[in-house]
Amino acid sequence: MQNAALAAGAAAARPAAMAAAAAASDHYARLLQFCQTAVNPSAGRGIHAHAVKAGLLVSAYLCNNLLSYYAGASVSGGSFRNARILFNEIPPVRRNVFTWNTLLSMYAKSGLLADARAVFDEMPERDAVSWTVMIVGLNRAGRFWEAVKTFVDMVGEGLAPTQFTLTNVLSSCAATEASGIGRKVHSFVVKLGLSSCVPVANSLLNMYGKFGDAETATAMFERMPMRSVSSWNAMVSLYARQESVEA
């Protein structure tokens, strides 16, 4: 009878304990997010130590925030070692696509594309963010054809690109003067209904300017419902380039 009462009491207390642990995890996660914006590495490490002592690293949410903190510190000039060690310590069952994307982004933003590719290839699941991180990293590193190929592979996987994906792959198409692929990406932009998105439209204007296609660029520019300074600059550059060629 006494054992039954103890078991019932423990069962009743368990949900409250779990709720308290979840609340504590959320609290530590918010503190870590503040540390990232405040750029305070020592405070973040202190929060990590407290979370370990409290036994809270069973929370995937808190683990992901810790990894984001260390990854952000690494990109800002810290050590990549801490982020990698923490990633390795997270049980595979608690790693989700956000966990992997955080590590991938850390390497890609730092220009460590070999490490980024290794993480990308190892990922059990990839989403649009994963592919975009690789495309952006390759484009920024001047590896334009690889960026274009990665975009083609992404579309082949049935994933819809984001605005950020498109601006970067269009930049790569412009840099390589890959007119055929660039025009196909433009068709994709139209299908996605992003033609009126100013950053994407500006990337298209820049691309057609690099191709020397003033007719398409002008038609696009005239159809734009909204324009930015970059839109006008793209057209000025295009006409200046044409005048230079004709001269």
VEXRO-989015 format. One record per residue: y, x, z of N, C-alpha, C in turn; residue in three letters. Coordinates in steps of 0.05 Angstrom, whole numbers, padded with zeros to 5 digits, always signed. Example, Ala and Ser with C-alpha at 12.3 -4.5 7.8 and 13.67 -1.06 7.14 Angstrom:
BEGIN
-00114+00264+00156-00090+00246+00156-00066+00264+00156ALA/-00045+00257+00142-00021+00273+00143+00001+00258+00157SER/
This chain:
BEGIN
-00024+00017+00000+00000+00000+00000+00025+00017+00000MET/+00025+00038+00017+00048+00056+00019+00051+00072-00007GLN/+00028+00081-00019+00030+00095-00044+00041+00078-00067ASN/+00033+00053-00066+00043+00034-00087+00073+00030-00084ALA/+00082+00029-00059+00111+00025-00055+00127+00050-00064ALA/+00115+00074-00058+00128+00099-00067+00130+00100-00097LEU/+00107+00093-00110+00107+00093-00139+00127+00074-00151ALA/+00129+00050-00139+00148+00030-00148+00177+00041-00145ALA/+00182+00054-00122+00208+00064-00116+00216+00086-00136GLY/+00196+00104-00142+00201+00125-00161+00207+00114-00189ALA/+00191+00093-00197+00195+00081-00223+00223+00068-00225ALA/+00231+00056-00203+00258+00043-00203+00280+00064-00204ALA/+00276+00087-00192+00296+00108-00192+00298+00123-00218ALA/+00277+00123-00233+00276+00140-00258+00298+00132-00278ARG/+00301+00106-00284+00323+00100-00303+00351+00109-00294PRO/+00355+00107-00268+00381+00115-00257+00385+00145-00260ALA/+00363+00160-00255+00364+00189-00257+00369+00198-00286ALA/+00355+00183-00305+00358+00189-00333+00387+00183-00342MET/+00398+00161-00332+00425+00154-00340+00445+00174-00329ALA/+00440+00184-00305+00458+00204-00293+00456+00230-00309ALA/+00432+00238-00318+00429+00262-00333+00443+00260-00360ALA/+00441+00236-00373+00454+00232-00398+00484+00233-00395ALA/+00494+00221-00374+00523+00222-00369+00533+00251-00364ALA/+00517+00266-00350+00524+00294-00345+00523+00310-00371ALA/+00503+00305-00388+00502+00319-00414+00526+00313-00431SER/+00534+00287-00431+00558+00279-00446+00583+00293-00436ASP/+00584+00295-00409+00607+00308-00397+00609+00338-00405HIS/+00586+00352-00404+00586+00380-00411+00592+00383-00441TYR/+00582+00364-00457+00587+00366-00486+00617+00363-00492ALA/+00630+00345-00478+00659+00341-00482+00675+00366-00473ARG/+00666+00379-00452+00679+00403-00443+00676+00425-00464LEU/+00652+00427-00476+00648+00447-00497+00665+00442-00521LEU/+00669+00417-00528+00686+00410-00551+00715+00418-00545GLN/+00723+00415-00520+00750+00423-00512+00752+00454-00514PHE/+00731+00468-00505+00732+00497-00507+00734+00507-00536CYS/+00722+00493-00554+00724+00500-00582+00752+00498-00592GLN/+00766+00477-00585+00793+00473-00594+00812+00492-00579THR/+00805+00498-00554+00822+00516-00539+00816+00545-00543ALA/+00794+00551-00557+00785+00578-00563+00783+00594-00536VAL/+00766+00585-00520+00762+00597-00493+00733+00605-00490ASN/+00725+00628-00500+00696+00635-00500+00684+00638-00472PRO/+00699+00649-00453+00687+00652-00427+00681+00626-00413SER/+00699+00606-00417+00694+00579-00405+00669+00567-00417ALA/+00665+00570-00443+00641+00558-00456+00616+00570-00445GLY/+00616+00596-00440+00592+00609-00429+00587+00599-00401ARG/+00608+00594-00386+00605+00584-00359+00593+00556-00359GLY/+00602+00539-00378+00590+00512-00380+00561+00514-00388ILE/+00554+00532-00405+00526+00537-00413+00509+00543-00389HIS/+00519+00562-00372+00504+00570-00348+00500+00546-00329ALA/+00521+00530-00325+00519+00507-00307+00498+00487-00319HIS/+00499+00483-00345+00480+00464-00358+00451+00473-00354ALA/+00447+00499-00356+00420+00510-00352+00410+00505-00323VAL/+00428+00511-00304+00421+00507-00276+00415+00478-00270LYS/+00430+00460-00283+00426+00431-00278+00402+00420-00294ALA/+00389+00437-00310+00366+00428-00326+00373+00408-00347GLY/+00396+00411-00359+00405+00391-00379+00400+00398-00408LEU/+00388+00422-00413+00384+00430-00440+00361+00416-00454LEU/+00352+00394-00443+00333+00377-00456+00347+00357-00475VAL/+00373+00356-00473+00389+00337-00489+00395+00350-00516SER/+00386+00337-00538+00392+00348-00565+00422+00348-00570ALA/+00436+00327-00560+00465+00325-00563+00479+00349-00550TYR/+00472+00356-00526+00484+00378-00512+00477+00405-00526LEU/+00452+00408-00533+00444+00432-00547+00460+00436-00573CYS/+00464+00415-00588+00479+00416-00613+00508+00424-00608ASN/+00519+00414-00586+00547+00421-00579+00549+00450-00570ASN/+00529+00459-00556+00528+00487-00548+00526+00505-00573LEU/+00509+00498-00591+00506+00513-00616+00532+00513-00632LEU/+00545+00490-00633+00571+00489-00647+00592+00507-00635SER/+00591+00508-00608+00610+00525-00593+00605+00554-00600TYR/+00580+00564-00598+00574+00592-00604+00578+00598-00633TYR/+00571+00580-00651+00575+00584-00680+00605+00587-00686ALA/+00621+00569-00674+00650+00571-00678+00662+00597-00668GLY/+00652+00606-00645+00661+00631-00634+00653+00654-00652ALA/+00630+00652-00664+00620+00674-00682+00637+00676-00707SER/+00644+00653-00719+00660+00653-00743+00688+00664-00737VAL/+00698+00659-00712+00724+00668-00704+00725+00698-00697SER/+00702+00711-00700+00702+00740-00694+00683+00748-00672GLY/+00668+00729-00662+00649+00736-00641+00622+00746-00652GLY/+00602+00744-00635+00576+00754-00643+00558+00731-00653SER/+00544+00735-00675+00526+00715-00685+00500+00714-00668PHE/+00496+00734-00652+00471+00737-00637+00468+00714-00618ARG/+00489+00706-00603+00487+00685-00583+00479+00658-00596ASN/+00491+00652-00619+00485+00627-00633+00456+00627-00642ALA/+00447+00650-00653+00419+00651-00663+00399+00650-00640ARG/+00405+00663-00618+00387+00662-00595+00384+00633-00585ILE/+00407+00619-00582+00407+00592-00573+00391+00574-00592LEU/+00395+00578-00618+00381+00562-00638+00350+00566-00635PHE/+00342+00591-00631+00314+00597-00628+00302+00585-00603ASN/+00319+00582-00582+00310+00571-00557+00308+00540-00557GLU/+00321+00528-00576+00319+00498-00578+00291+00491-00590ILE/+00275+00476-00575+00249+00469-00585+00251+00456-00613PRO/+00233+00462-00631+00235+00451-00659+00236+00420-00658PRO/+00223+00408-00639+00223+00378-00638+00251+00367-00632VAL/+00268+00384-00620+00295+00375-00613+00316+00383-00634ARG/+00308+00399-00654+00326+00406-00675+00328+00383-00695ARG/+00352+00376-00702+00355+00356-00723+00372+00369-00745ASN/+00379+00353-00766+00393+00364-00788+00420+00375-00780VAL/+00433+00363-00760+00458+00373-00750+00455+00401-00739PHE/+00433+00406-00724+00428+00432-00712+00426+00453-00734THR/+00410+00447-00754+00406+00466-00776+00433+00470-00792TRP/+00447+00448-00797+00473+00451-00811+00493+00468-00796ASN/+00493+00467-00770+00511+00483-00754+00506+00513-00758THR/+00480+00520-00757+00473+00548-00762+00479+00557-00791LEU/+00472+00539-00809+00477+00545-00838+00507+00549-00843LEU/+00524+00531-00832+00553+00533-00836+00564+00558-00824SER/+00553+00567-00801+00563+00591-00788+00560+00615-00807MET/+00537+00618-00819+00532+00640-00837+00548+00638-00863TYR/+00549+00613-00874+00563+00609-00900+00593+00614-00897ALA/+00605+00604-00875+00634+00608-00871+00641+00637-00867LYS/+00622+00652-00857+00626+00681-00851+00620+00698-00876SER/+00612+00685-00898+00605+00700-00922+00578+00714-00921GLY/+00561+00707-00901+00534+00718-00899+00515+00700-00914LEU/+00517+00701-00941+00503+00682-00957+00473+00687-00958LEU/+00464+00711-00954+00435+00716-00953+00423+00703-00929ALA/+00437+00705-00906+00428+00691-00882+00429+00661-00885ASP/+00451+00652-00897+00454+00623-00902+00432+00613-00920ALA/+00425+00627-00941+00404+00618-00959+00377+00618-00945ARG/+00372+00637-00927+00347+00638-00912+00344+00613-00894ALA/+00366+00606-00881+00366+00582-00864+00363+00557-00881VAL/+00377+00556-00904+00375+00533-00922+00347+00529-00932PHE/+00334+00550-00940+00306+00548-00950+00287+00541-00928ASP/+00293+00547-00903+00275+00542-00881+00278+00513-00870GLU/+00300+00500-00877+00306+00473-00866+00284+00453-00873MET/+00274+00439-00853+00253+00418-00860+00265+00394-00873PRO/+00291+00390-00870+00305+00367-00882+00334+00375-00888GLU/+00344+00367-00912+00371+00374-00919+00386+00348-00926ARG/+00411+00347-00919+00428+00324-00927+00450+00334-00944ASP/+00469+00316-00951+00491+00323-00969+00508+00346-00957ALA/+00510+00346-00930+00526+00367-00917+00513+00394-00922VAL/+00486+00396-00920+00472+00421-00923+00478+00433-00951SER/+00475+00416-00971+00480+00425-00999+00509+00433-01003TRP/+00527+00417-00992+00556+00423-00995+00563+00449-00982THR/+00552+00455-00959+00558+00480-00945+00550+00503-00963VAL/+00527+00502-00976+00518+00523-00994+00536+00526-01018MET/+00544+00503-01030+00560+00503-01054+00588+00515-01048ILE/+00599+00506-01025+00626+00517-01017+00625+00547-01012VAL/+00604+00555-00998+00601+00584-00992+00598+00601-01017GLY/+00582+00591-01036+00578+00606-01061+00604+00606-01078LEU/+00617+00584-01079+00642+00583-01094+00663+00602-01083ASN/+00666+00602-01056+00686+00619-01044+00679+00649-01047ARG/+00653+00654-01049+00645+00682-01053+00646+00691-01082ALA/+00654+00673-01100+00656+00680-01128+00629+00680-01142GLY/+00609+00668-01130+00583+00665-01142+00582+00637-01156ARG/+00598+00635-01177+00603+00609-01188+00579+00596-01201PHE/+00563+00612-01217+00540+00600-01230+00519+00590-01210TRP/+00516+00605-01188+00498+00596-01167+00507+00570-01154GLU/+00534+00568-01151+00545+00543-01140+00539+00520-01158ALA/+00543+00524-01184+00538+00503-01204+00508+00495-01203VAL/+00491+00515-01203+00462+00510-01203+00454+00494-01178LYS/+00466+00502-01155+00459+00488-01130+00468+00459-01131THR/+00491+00454-01144+00500+00427-01148+00481+00411-01165PHE/+00471+00423-01186+00452+00409-01204+00426+00403-01188VAL/+00417+00421-01172+00394+00417-01155+00398+00394-01135ASP/+00422+00394-01124+00429+00373-01104+00427+00345-01117MET/+00439+00342-01140+00439+00317-01155+00410+00310-01162VAL/+00394+00330-01169+00366+00326-01175+00350+00315-01152GLY/+00359+00322-01128+00346+00312-01103+00354+00283-01097GLU/+00373+00272-01112+00381+00245-01108+00403+00242-01087GLY/+00417+00263-01080+00438+00262-01059+00465+00259-01072LEU/+00481+00242-01061+00508+00237-01072+00527+00259-01061ALA/+00541+00272-01079+00560+00293-01070+00585+00280-01056PRO/+00597+00295-01039+00622+00286-01026+00646+00295-01042THR/+00669+00286-01034+00694+00296-01047+00696+00326-01045GLN/+00688+00338-01023+00690+00366-01019+00670+00381-01037PHE/+00646+00369-01041+00626+00381-01059+00638+00383-01087THR/+00650+00361-01096+00660+00359-01123+00683+00378-01128LEU/+00702+00380-01109+00725+00398-01114+00715+00427-01117THR/+00694+00434-01102+00684+00462-01103+00668+00467-01128ASN/+00651+00448-01136+00635+00453-01160+00654+00452-01185VAL/+00674+00436-01185+00693+00436-01207+00709+00462-01209LEU/+00714+00474-01186+00727+00500-01185+00709+00521-01197SER/+00683+00519-01191+00664+00538-01203+00661+00534-01233SER/+00661+00509-01242+00660+00504-01270+00684+00515-01285CYS/+00707+00513-01272+00732+00523-01284+00731+00553-01285ALA/+00721+00566-01264+00720+00596-01263+00702+00607-01284ALA/+00680+00593-01290+00660+00603-01309+00665+00591-01337THR/+00686+00573-01339+00692+00559-01364+00667+00546-01375GLU/+00651+00534-01356+00627+00519-01364+00635+00491-01372ALA/+00644+00489-01396+00656+00464-01406+00636+00441-01406SER/+00612+00446-01416+00591+00425-01417+00585+00414-01390GLY/+00579+00431-01371+00572+00422-01344+00596+00409-01331ILE/+00620+00421-01335+00644+00409-01323+00649+00381-01332GLY/+00644+00375-01357+00648+00348-01367+00627+00329-01356ARG/+00603+00339-01352+00582+00322-01339+00589+00316-01310LYS/+00601+00336-01297+00610+00331-01269+00632+00310-01269VAL/+00650+00311-01289+00671+00291-01292+00659+00263-01295HIS/+00639+00261-01311+00625+00235-01315+00614+00225-01288SER/+00603+00244-01273+00592+00237-01246+00614+00227-01228PHE/+00638+00240-01230+00661+00231-01213+00669+00202-01220VAL/+00668+00196-01246+00675+00169-01255+00655+00149-01244VAL/+00629+00156-01245+00608+00138-01236+00611+00133-01206LYS/+00619+00153-01191+00623+00151-01162+00649+00137-01154LEU/+00666+00131-01174+00691+00118-01169+00711+00136-01155GLY/+00710+00162-01160+00728+00181-01146+00750+00192-01164LEU/+00753+00180-01188+00773+00190-01207+00801+00189-01195SER/+00806+00169-01178+00833+00166-01167+00837+00182-01141SER/+00816+00196-01132+00819+00213-01108+00835+00237-01116CYS/+00858+00241-01104+00877+00261-01113+00865+00290-01113VAL/+00852+00299-01092+00841+00326-01092+00820+00330-01115PRO/+00804+00310-01120+00784+00311-01141+00798+00311-01168VAL/+00817+00293-01172+00832+00292-01197+00846+00318-01202ALA/+00858+00330-01182+00871+00356-01185+00852+00378-01194ASN/+00828+00377-01182+00808+00397-01190+00800+00393-01219SER/+00799+00368-01228+00793+00363-01257+00816+00373-01274LEU/+00840+00368-01266+00863+00378-01281+00863+00408-01284LEU/+00857+00422-01262+00855+00451-01262+00833+00460-01281ASN/+00810+00446-01280+00787+00454-01296+00794+00451-01326MET/+00805+00428-01333+00812+00424-01362+00834+00443-01370TYR/+00851+00450-01352+00872+00470-01358+00859+00497-01365GLY/+00838+00505-01349+00824+00530-01355+00809+00528-01382LYS/+00800+00504-01388+00786+00500-01414+00806+00500-01437PHE/+00832+00497-01431+00852+00495-01452+00852+00468-01465GLY/+00841+00448-01451+00839+00420-01462+00863+00404-01452ASP/+00886+00408-01465+00911+00395-01457+00909+00364-01461ALA/+00895+00356-01481+00894+00327-01488+00880+00312-01465GLU/+00857+00322-01456+00842+00308-01434+00858+00310-01408THR/+00869+00333-01403+00885+00337-01378+00909+00318-01377ALA/+00923+00316-01400+00947+00298-01401+00939+00269-01397THR/+00917+00261-01411+00908+00233-01408+00901+00227-01379ALA/+00887+00246-01366+00880+00242-01338+00905+00241-01320MET/+00923+00259-01325+00948+00260-01309+00963+00233-01311PHE/+00965+00222-01335+00980+00198-01339+00966+00174-01326GLU/+00940+00175-01323+00925+00153-01310+00924+00155-01280ARG/+00932+00177-01269+00931+00181-01240+00950+00161-01226MET/+00940+00144-01208+00957+00125-01193+00975+00140-01173PRO/+00965+00162-01163+00980+00179-01144+00978+00208-01153MET/+01000+00222-01149+01000+00251-01156+01011+00267-01133ARG/+01002+00291-01130+01013+00310-01110+01027+00332-01124SER/+01039+00350-01109+01052+00374-01120+01032+00390-01136VAL/+01007+00391-01126+00986+00406-01141+00980+00394-01168SER/+00983+00368-01171+00978+00355-01197+00999+00365-01217SER/+01024+00365-01208+01046+00374-01226+01043+00404-01232TRP/+01036+00419-01212+01032+00448-01216+01010+00454-01237ASN/+00988+00438-01235+00966+00442-01254+00976+00437-01283ALA/+00992+00417-01287+01002+00411-01314+01022+00432-01323MET/+01039+00441-01305+01058+00463-01312+01043+00488-01321VAL/+01022+00495-01305+01006+00518-01311+00992+00516-01338SER/+00982+00491-01344+00969+00486-01369+00988+00491-01393LEU/+01012+00479-01391+01030+00481-01414+01041+00510-01416TYR/+01044+00523-01393+01054+00551-01394+01033+00569-01407ALA/+01007+00563-01401+00985+00579-01413+00984+00574-01443ARG/+00988+00549-01451+00987+00542-01480+01010+00556-01495GLN/+01034+00555-01483+01057+00569-01496+01052+00598-01499GLU/+01039+00610-01479+01032+00639-01480+01013+00645-01502SER/+00993+00627-01506+00973+00632-01526+00986+00628-01554VAL/+01003+00608-01557+01015+00603-01583+01035+00625-01590GLU/+01048+00636-01570+01067+00658-01575+01053+00683-01585ALA/
